[in-house]
C-alpha cells in the first residue's frame, strides 16, 4: 500500500548546465568537437592496429579494445547531451536514463579491467620475456579481452537492477549531466541502503582491485627495469610502459575524484566540471597519449598517411 503513494517519474531533468542557459550553442560546439576528435583519434588507432603488421602484438590487441571502449563510453553520454543542447531542454526519459546508466557502467567497469590486463601484458613482456609468447598467446589474450567486457557487464547489471527498484516520488531533478548511480540515489525516496552498500562494495571489488593489481604488476616491472644494466635497455623498457602508466594515472585519478570526493562542499558547477573531465575528456586523451608516446604508432600513422597521399596523387579522377 505504501508503494502506491509513490509517484514514479516519466523523465529526469539534468541540472548540470543550468548555470549557462545562454551558452548552450557554445557548449554544443565544444562537446561536438570533443566527440569528433575522440571518434577520429580512436578510430585511427584501431585502424592502424588492424592494417599495420608491426602492430599485430598482444599490447596493441588490447589497445584496440581500449579504443573501442572509449568510443562506446563517450557515445553513451555525448550524443544525448548534444541533442539536449539543440533542444535547449536537458531531459531524459526514465527508460533512457536506466539504459544510459547501464551502458556507462558497463564500459567504465570494462575499462578498469582492461587496464589491469594491459598491466599484466607489460609484466609478462618485461619480467617474463622468454615466456611472453605463451603467456600472451591468442588462446590467452582473447579470453582476457572478453572477460574485461563481461566484468563491466556484470557490475552494471547489478547496479541497474537495483536502481530500477527505486521510487522517486516525483523528484526528477538530477544534479548531474548524465544518469549515474550516485545522483539517482540522492533523489530516490525509497530506502537506498542496499544500493549504497552494493555501490561501495563494487567500488572496492570492481574498481579498487584492478588498480591494486596494476600497482602490484608495476612493482615487479620497475624492479625488473632497474636491474637492466644499460641505460638504453632501461629507457626502451620504460618507454613501452609510459603511455599505459599515463592513461592509468589519468583514468583512476579522475575516477577517484569523481566518485570518492566528499558529498558536500562542492558546487554544481564544480561537480559538472569533474564529471566532464572524467567521462568526456579522458576518452579523448587516450589516443593522443598513445600516439604521442609510442614510436611504433607514429611510424604506422606516417606509413598510412603516405599510402593515402600516394593513392590520392595517382588517382586519375583527381
N, C-alpha and C positions, 0 to 999 in steps of 0.2 A: 504493500500500500504506500509506503514511504517513497518508493521509486517512482510511483505515478505522479507525485508532485514535482518531480524533476523535469525540467524542460530541456530537451536535447536540442542543440543548436544545429542549424542547417548550413551555416558558413561561419568562418572566422575572419576577423579584420586585423591585419598586421599594423602595428603602430611604429615599426622601426624607422620609417621615413616620414612620419607625420610632422616632424620638425622642419621639413623643407617642402612645403606644399607648392611653392612656385618654382622649384628647381627640378621638377620631375623630368623635363626634357633633357636637361644636362646629365642627370643621373642615368637616364636611358642611354645616352651616347657613351658614357663611361662604362657601364655594365656591358653594353653591346660590344665595345672594343675589347674588354677583358675576355668576354666569351669567345670572340672570334680569334683572338691571339691564342687562347687556350686550345681551341679546336685545331687551329693550324699547327701550333707547336707540337701537340701530342700526336696529331695525325702524321706529321713529318717524321717524328721519332719512330712511330710504329711502321711507317712505310720503309724507312731506311733499314730497319732491322729485318724486314721481310725480303728486301731486294738485294742487300749487300751481304755476300757470303762471309765477309770478315766479321760480321756481327751475329753470325749464327752460333752463338755460345750460350751457355746457361744464364750468364749475367744479363745478357741482352734479351733473352727469352722472358725473364722476369720483368725486365724494364718495359717490354711491350705490354705486359699485363698491367703494369703501373700506369702506362699511358692510357689504356682502355678505361681503367678505374677512374682516372682523373677526368676524362671526358664524361663518363657516366655520372660521376659525383657532381660535376658542375651543371650538367644538363637537368638534374633533378630540381634545382632551385632557380637558376638564372632565367630560363625561358618564362616561367611564371612571373618573376619579378619584372621582366621586360614588358609583358602583357599588362601588368598592373600599372606600370608607368604610363603606358599609352592610354589606358582607360581612366587614369587618374583615380583609381579605386582599388585600394590594397586589400583585396578579399580573396578567399579561397574556400571552396566548398568543404564540407566535413569529410566526404569520401576522398577528395583530392588531398586533403591535409593528412589523412591517415596513410594514403599511398605515398605521398612525398616523404613523410617521416620513415616509412618502411624502407624505401629505396635509399634514402640518405644514410640511414644507419647501416644498411647492408654494405654500401660502398665504403663507408668510413671504417667499419669493422674489418672488411676485407683488406683495406689498405694497411691497417695496423699489422695484420697477419702477414701480408706480402712483404712489408718492410723487414719483418723479423726473418722471413725466409731468405730475403736478399742478403741479410747479415750472415746467415748460415752459409750461403753461397760464397761470400768473401772469406769466411773462416776456412771453408774447405779448400779454396784456391790458394790461400796463403799458409795455412797451418798444416794442411794435408795435401800438398801438391801432387804427390805420387798416386794418391787415391782419388784425385778430383774427378776424373772422368767416370769413375764408378759411383762416387757419392752423388754426382750431379748428372747421371745418365738420364736419357729420356724417360726411362721407367720410373725414375725418382722425381725429376723436376715437374713432369706433367701432373702427377697426383698431388704434389705440393701446391702447385698453382691452383688446381681445382679445390683443394682443401681451404685455401685462403678465401675463395668465394663462398664456400659453404660456411666457413667461420662467421663471416658477416651476415649471411642469410639467417643462421640460427639465432644470432644475437638480436637482429631486428625483428624476427618473427615473435620472439618472446615479448619484447617491449611493445610492439604494435598490438599484439593480442591483449595485453593488459590495458593498453590505452583505450582500446575500443570499448572496454567495460566501464570507463569513467563517465560520470554525469557532470554536466557543465551548468545546469540551472539557468540557461540563457546567457551566461557570461561568454562572450566571444571575442574579446579584445586581447590579442596576443602581443606582448612586449618583445617582439622579435621581427625578423624579416622572412622567416620560413618556419615550417612546422617541425618542432623538435620536442623531445620528451620533457625537459625541464620547464620550458614556458607553458606547456599544456598542463603540467601538474599544478602550476601556480593558480590557474583559473578554474580547476576542477572543484566541484562542490562535494564530491563523494570522497570516501576515505582513500588516501593515496599512499598509505604506509607500505603496502606490498609493492607498489610501483617504485617508490623511493628506495626501498631496501634492495629490490632487484636491480635498480639502476646503479647503486653503489657497488653491489657485488659484481655486476657485469663490468663495471669500470675497472675493478681490480683484476678480474679474470681475463676479460676480453681486451682491455686496453693496457693495463699495467704489466701483465705477464709478457706480452710481446716486447714491450720496452725493456723489461729486465733481461729478457733473452738477448736482445740486441746489445745491452751493456755487457752481459756475460760473454758474448761472442767477441766483442771488440777488446775485452780484456786479454783474451788469448791472441787476438790479431795484433794488437800493439806490442805485446810481449814477443811475438814471433818476428815482427818487423825490427824491433830494437836489437835482435840477435843477428840480423843481417850485417855483415862486416862492411860492405861497400856502401858509400853514400848514394851511389847511383841505384843500387838494388833497393835500398830503403825508400828512396824517393819514388821509384817505379811502383813498389808495393803499396805505398801510401796513396799514390795517385789513383789506384784502382778502387780505393775506398772513399776518397774525398767527396765525390758527388753524393754518394749514398749517405755519408755522415751529415752533410749539409741538409739533405732532404729530411732525414730523421730528426735532426735538431729543430728545423722549422715546423715540421708536422706535429711532433709530440709537444713541442714548446707551445705552439698556438692552441693545440687541443687542451693542454693543461690550463692555460689562461682562460679558454672559453668555457670549460666545464667545471673547473675547480676554484674559480675566483669566489670571493665572498658574495652572498646573495644580496647584501645591502652595501651602500656606499658608492655604487656606480650609477651614473645617469643612463637614460635610454640611449642617448647618443653614443656614449662610450660602449655600451653593450652592442649596439648596431655595428660600430667600427670593428670591434673584436670579432664578431661573428662574420663580418665581411672578409676580414683578413684570413680567418681560419678556413672558411668554406669556399671562398671565391678566389682569393689571390693565391693561396697555396697551390692549387692545381695548375695555375698559370706559370708559377715559378719552376716547377719540376722539370719540364723540358728545357727551359733556359739553363738551369743548373747543369743538367747532364750534357747539353750541347756545348756549354762554355768550358766545362771542366774535363771533358773527355776528348782526347785527341782522335780516337778511332771514329767517334760520331761526327766530329768536324770534318775528317777526311772523307767519310761516307757522304756527307752532305755536299762537299765540294765536288765529289765524283758525280753525284746525282744532278747537281746544277749544271755541271759541264756537259753531261749527256743530254739534258734538256735543251741547253743552248745549241748544241750540235744539231739536234733534231729540228729546232726552230730555224737555224741558219740554212739548212739544206732542204727544208720543206718547200717544194716548188710552188705551193699555194700562197707562200708568204711574199 
